[in-house]
Amino acid sequence: MSEKWITKKNENGESKHIRMDSAKTVREKTVVATKMGPTVEELEKQAWGILDDLSKVSTVDQLLLELRKYSGTLGDYSAFNSMLIGLQDPKATIVRSKTEWGYFGRELKEDAKSMNVLFPIGIPPKEMPGKMKKFIEEKRNEGLDDDAITELVAEKLRRSGNGFAHYFGTGDVYDISQTNAIPGKETPIEDVVSARELYKTLKGIAQEHYTVEEDIIFNGARGYTGHSGEGQKIVVMKIPGEDVNVLHTLIHEMSHARLEHLYRDDLMRGQAESEAELSTYLVGSHFGFDFKDDSAAYIKAWLDRTTKDKGLGKENLDRVMNNARWLIQEISKRMS
């Protein structure tokens, strides 16, 4: 090893010679491990991959079973996030952020495992159920009556999540299985909804966008969507006492209208009918109604009859998921 010397001056100006070893030494670095979740791009790729896999499912029955696991989370999350949650925890049922669980009187377990979801940046945040519950309770404590509170809630919901996001971030959410109830603070999370109540609510939503008629239909159909002077018209046959059937019909026909199938010349009839019925199945499942047998038979018949083995692609399923999500969220807003 050769020797090298350098000259340094001290504070008194005196020179001092210092020997240096010429051999290079490795400087040790301390690396701190940090938790790095997936990027936005990775999460989007995963979601599209799930849709692609679903489009390759060989039987309608299996497709319905695969889709059903996403219906419960569509009320609070986008189609992509719902699929991402299902990918990370296939058994997930009710999923909230840490803050939201606090509104419901629940806290995270010490070893709680989080899931990654996407959230938009730059638009007003979506008003989640727990935060809305707290808001309603605060206004009641202030002495406001329910009519006044309803108006305030409606205004908050109109602003909630509106706008188009160009940028997204990632956040952590937790299934209810990763939480514990806080003694004396837990509040109910989900309410049971009747078919009659659900139909009434959805009919009101439909009337905000389309002409809606309840009438007798003579060609054997329970409903149809057609043109009207003001856009689209939804007609359903409402038979007294058949609340579930008319609910099924209204969801199906409103899905046709929302997906604008009347104007989609690029879709085969079987694809359009399958999109509407898959949407109906997802919405029904979210609110506790099992349309599986009817939906499976209906979709099979239309796919066999008109698609000539083309089937359903991931674009069809993407429209289905987003349409079902919109319907679920609009219904939930008005029933909160």
N, C-alpha and C positions, 0 to 999 in steps of 0.2 A: 504494500500500500504506500503510495507516494505521500509526501507531506506538503501541505500548503499553509501559508501564514497570511493573516490579514492584520492591518494596523488600525487600531481604534484609539480615539482620544477620549480621555476622561473629562469630568467637568472642570478640572484645573488646567486643561490644555495639554496635559502630559500625554505622550504617545505610549501605547502599550501594544506589544505584538502577541497575537493569539494564534495558536496552531489549529488548523482544521483538517479533519480527515477527508481525503478526496473521495473515498468510497461513498456511494449513494446509499442512503438508508430509506426504508419504507416508512412513511408516516402513517401511523395507525388512525383509523377513522371509526368513530362510534356511529353505527347506523341504528336509528330509532324506528322500530316497526310501527307502521300506522295502518289503520283499517282503510283499505281502498275498495270501494264498491264499484260495480260496473258503470261504465260511462253511458251517457244518453244514447249514443250510437249503438252500443252493445245491447242495451235494453230494447231499442226499436228493432234491431235485427232479430232478437229472440222472439219478439211478438209476431213479426211477419213469418218467422219460421214455424210458429205454432199454427198460424192460419194456413200455411202451406201444407203442414202435416194433416190438419183437419180436412183439407180439400181432397186428400188422398184416401180418406177412410172409405172402405169398400161398401159398407151397408148403411142404410138410413138409420136403423135402430142404434147402431154403434155411434153414429154421428150425433144423434140426440143425447145419448148418454155422455159423450165427450163434451158437448156444449153445455149441458145442464150445470156442470160444476162452476161455470162462470156467471150464471144468472144471479146468484146471491150478492155478488159484489158489484154488479152493473149499476146499482142504485147510487153508489158513491164514487165509483171510479170509471175512467174511460175504458173503452173496449181493450186497448192495449194493456192498461194497468190491470184490468181484470184477468187477462190471460197471463200476465207476468206473475200475479199473485198465485194463480193456479199452478204455474210452473214451479214456484218456490215452495208452495205448501198445498198439495192437492186436497188436503183435508180442511183447508181454511173455510170458515163460515162467515163470521162477522169480523171485518177488518177496519181498524181505526189507527190514527196516529196516537202517540203518547199523550198529547194534549187532549185529544178527543176522548180517550178512555177516562181521563180525569173528569170530564163533564158528566160521564155516566157513572161516576163513583167507583171507578176501577183503577188499579195501579199495576204497573208492569212487575212481573216476577223478577227475581234477582238474575236469573239465567235466561231472561226473555230473548227469543231469537227474532230479529227484525227481518222484514222483506223490503226489497227496493222497488220503488215506483217512480214514475215520471211526474213532474208537476210543472205547469206553465209559469214563465217568468214575465212580468210586465203587464199582467191584467189583474183585475180585482180577484182575490181568492174566493173559491167556492165556499159557500156557507154550509158547513157540515152539520149533521143532525144534532150532535152534542152541543155545539155552540148555539144553535137555534133554540134548543131546550132551555139553556141557561138564559138566553135573551128573553124568552117568553116568561120564565119565572121571575126575572128581574122586573119586567114591566107590570106583572101582576102584583108584585110587592109594592110597586109605586102607586098602585090603585087604579091602573088603566083597565077598562072593560075589554072583553074579548073582541068586540068589533074593532076597537082602536088598535089592539094588538095585531089583529089579522091584517090591517092595512100596513102597519109597520113591518110585519114579516114579509108581506108581498113586495114592499119596496126594497127590502134587503135582498130578496131573492131575484128581483129584476136586475139588480146591480151585480149579483154574485156570478163570478166566472165569465162575465160577458167580455167579448173581444177576441181577437185572434193573436195567439202567441207565436212569436218567431223563435223564441229560445225556451229551452226546457232545462230543468235541473233534476236531481234525483233526491229522494227522501226516504225515510224509514217509516214503515207501518207495521202493526202487530195484530195477529189474530187473537180472538178472545181467549183462546187456550193459553196464551202467553201472559194472561193477566189474572189478578185476584180482586175480588170485591173488597172495597173498603168498608168495614163494618159501619152500618148506619147511614151510608152515603150512596149505596147502589140504587140506580133508577132503572126502570124498564127500558129495554133496548128496541124491541120490535113489537108491533101490534098486529093482531090478526085482522085481516080485511075480508069482508064478505063480498061475494060476487056482485050482489046488487049495488053495494056502495062503490065498488070498483068500476062497474059499468057506468054508473051515474057520473062519476068523476071523469072518466075517459070520454064520455059523450060531451061533457062540457068543454074539454080540451079540443076535441074534434070540431066542435061548432065555432071555435075561435079561428079555424083555418079553412074549413070546408062547409058545404051545405050537408046537413045530416037529416035523413028521413027514416022514420020507422014505418014500414009498410008491408003489405002482403006481397010475396014474390011467387009467381006461378010456375017458374021453370025448374023447380026443385032445389034451387040454390037458397042458402040462408042469408046471403047478402051479395052486394056487388058495388064496384066503384066505377063511376062514369063521369062524363063531362057535364058541366052545368054552365049557365050563363056567366057565373062568377069564378069559374075555375073547375074544381072537382067536386063531385057529389058522392056521398056515401049513403047507401041504402041498406038497412038491416031489417030482418023480419023478427019482430019481438013477440014471442008467444008467452002469455002469462005463466009464471011458475018455472020458466026455463032460464033462470038467471045465468047459469054457467055457459049454456050454449050461446046466448046472445052476447055475452062478454067475449067469448072465443071469436065470434063472427066480427064484432066491432074491432078488436085488436087486429085481426087479419086484414080487414078492409082499410083500416087506417094505415096499416103498414104499406099496402098497395099505394095509397095516396101519397104518403110521405116519401116513398121510394120512387114516386112519379113513374110507375110502370105504364101508365097510359101513353107516355111520351117516349118510352125506351124501345125503339125499334131494333136495337142491337141485342136485346134479350129474347131468348126463346120463351115461350109461354110457360114451360115447365120450370125454368129458372126463376121467372118472376113469381110464380105461385109458391115455389119452394122458399124464396126469400121471405115472402109474406108469412108463410106458415112457420118457418123457423123462428122468425121474430115473435110470432104469437106464442110459440112454445117457451121461449126464453122469458117473455113478460109474465106468462102464466106461472112458470116455475118460480120466478122471483116472489110472487105474491101467494104462493102456496097452492096453486092449481096444477094438477097433473094432466096435461093434454097429450101425453106421449103416444098412446095408442092411436088416437084420431090423427095426430100430426104425422106419425110414421106412415099410416095407410095413405093419407092424402098426398104426401110428398112422393112416396113410391109410385103411386099411380101417375102423377104428372111427369116425373122424370122418365119413367118407362115409355110414356106416351109421346113425348114431344122433344126430348133433348138429344136423341140419337147418340147416346153414349157420351155426350159432352159433359154432362154432370154439372157439378158446382165447383168453381174455382175459388181461390183465396179472396179475389175481389168481391165475389158474391157474399162470402162469409163476413168480410169486413163491413159491407153495407148492412148485413143482418145484425151484427153485434152493435154497431153504432145506432141503428134505428131502434133496437130494443132498449139500448141504454137511454136514448132520448125519451122514449115512452115511459120507462120506469121512473126516470128522474122527474118528468113533468107530473106524473101521477103522485109521486111521493111529496112533491112540493105542496100540492093542493090538499094532501091528506095529513100534513104534519100538524 
